Amino acid sequence: ARNDDDDRDYSKVNGSVRVAAGLKVGDASTVNGSITIERGATAEDVESVNGRIAVEDGARVSSLETVNGSITLGPKAEVRDDVEAVNGSIRLGDGARVAGDVENVNGDIDLDAATIDGRISTVNADIDIGPRSRVVGGIHVEERSNWGWGWNNKSDLPRITIGEGAVVGPLDLGREVELVVAPGATVGPITGVTPKRL
């Protein structure tokens, strides 16, 4: 028997959205509230304006988007397209995979033995590419002046740390960053501003 919740959209303005473990739904969205896609569940486009998004172990979604909120992918969680935040950290657990790009303006980006097939794009994030992680499309750090809305409150430079055995494509640096590369990491060509190596 088919579950009544199959492919239905979960949409709210105020309040949190939770897609139960193993359930398959359409889009999930809320304006003021968090979204949790529980273990093994499947959803399409997942969007919040003011709220965090958590995709638990082995859950699969099409895309993730939030303006003011963090995004967390549990172990082996999968995103078929892009992950986008404006002000919020993005964390990818062990074995998590994003087939598209990962983008934010402010907020740390951390990978724990995770894979991004596209690229990471940010203005101010500290980026920690953990051991055995892969970022196929590399890392793009945008110039701050492209953002006219007072993002300049962070005076210290973004720090990019690339762990042991990690593989990262080209670094395209629109502003100065601090770069730490562990032994045994592989990094593509660096263009733009020369990084300060620590």
Secondary structure, DSSP 4 states (H G I P E B T S, - for coil): ---TTTT--EE-SBS-EEEPTT-B-S-EEEEES-EEE-TT-EEEEEEEEES-EEE-TT-EEEEEEEEES-EEE-TT-EESS-EEEEES-EEE-TT-EESS-EE-SBS-EEESS-EESS-EEESS--EEE-TT-EETT-EEE--GGG--SSGGG--SPPEEEE-TT-EE--EEESS--EEEE-TT-EE--EEESPPEE-
